[in-house]
Amino acid sequence: MVAIGNFLFHFRNALFPVAFLLVLLPGPVLFSDPLYAALVGFVVALAGQFVRASTIGLRYIIRGGKNRRVYAEDLVTEGIYSHSRNPMYVGNLLILGGVAIASNSWICVGIAVPLFLFIYCAIVAAEEAYLRGKFGQAFDAYVRDVPRWLLRFRGLGTTLAESEFHWRRVLVKEYGTPTGWVIGICASVLWDFWWDDVLDDRQGAVQGLIAAMIVVAVFWCVARFMKKSRTIVAD
């Protein structure tokens, strides 16, 4: 599993594009109206985005790897990491699950959810092997105290109250993620409308979805400009 995780970590940046391709898979529908699927998927993905934003805003962890290999500068146990060992991956899985639900296809949900659960379990196995080798007993103690996936709610209120939230860091580091999944959900609904040949009958919804895609695209452009021009710098 560790070897598989190291291999998948090398190509981890391609995971989200693969997930969005899976939404095109036709299959038995979850809801009679694709907009219902989009609403449920949006709520699930928004929960994942909240987890990611909270994690980055409270304590950013540099575990991006070096030369596409697992790497960590230090053992981070503060912020949301004191309640879950892998909150960013939990957020990713919720976002991917939300996009899968928004596809309104049981085939997509049945393939995407188990596939990405396996992928992230393998990556986590590789990361944990690295962290155990580098930090030894300190990491073992962390493992005993904090769950791998589930969020430990005990003391969460205290963590949030006592921690400074760095919203600039969230904006600079995270602006691409919500842009991607919001456009993905909107595009999946438009795809379903096209597949069902109801684009002309659902013009109000179509216009609203296109408007939402334009809004988040503009947000991405503004946020990227602010980052590149250093109008806003991550603190």
C-alpha positions, 0 to 999 in steps of 0.5 A: 500500500505504501508503494502504491501511495508513493506512486499516486502521490507523484501524480496527485495533481491530476486527481481532480481533473480525473474526478471531473471527467467521471461526472460525464459517465451516464447511468441511473439517476439519483434524483428525478431533477438534476438540480436536486442532485446539484443542490445536495452535491453543493452542500456536501462539497461546501462542507469539504471546502469549509474543512479545507479553509478552516485547516489552511486558515488556522495552521497551514501544513507544508506537505506538498512534497519535494520532486513529487515525493512525500515530504514534511518539514515538521510534524504539525499537530495544531489547529484542525490537525489536533482533531484529525490527522488528514483534514485536507484529504477529508475535505477533498473527499467531501468535495469529490463526493459532492461533485459525484452526487451533482453528476446525478449518476449512480455509475459516477458515484459508484466508481468515483467514491470508492476509487478516491477512497482507495487513492487517499488511503494509499497516499495516507499510508505512504505519508504515515510511513514517511512521518513515522520514519522521520519523527518516530515516537512523536508521530506514534503519540500523535497517532494514538491521540488523533483519529486518522479520518474522523473529526474529533469534536472534543475541544474543537470550540476551544481550538477555533476560539483560541486560534487566529484565522488567517483569511489572507492565507486562505484566499492566496492558497485556496482560491482555485479549489472552490472555483474548480468544484463550483464550475464542475457542479454547474457544468455537470448539470448543464451536461445532464440537461443536454443529455436529457435534451431539455436545455430549451425547457430549462432556460432559467436554470441554464442562465443561472448556472452560466451566471454562477460559472462566470461569477466564480471565474471572475473571482478566480481572475481577481484572486489570481491577480491579487496573488501575483501582484502581491496585493494580498500576501499569505500571512 
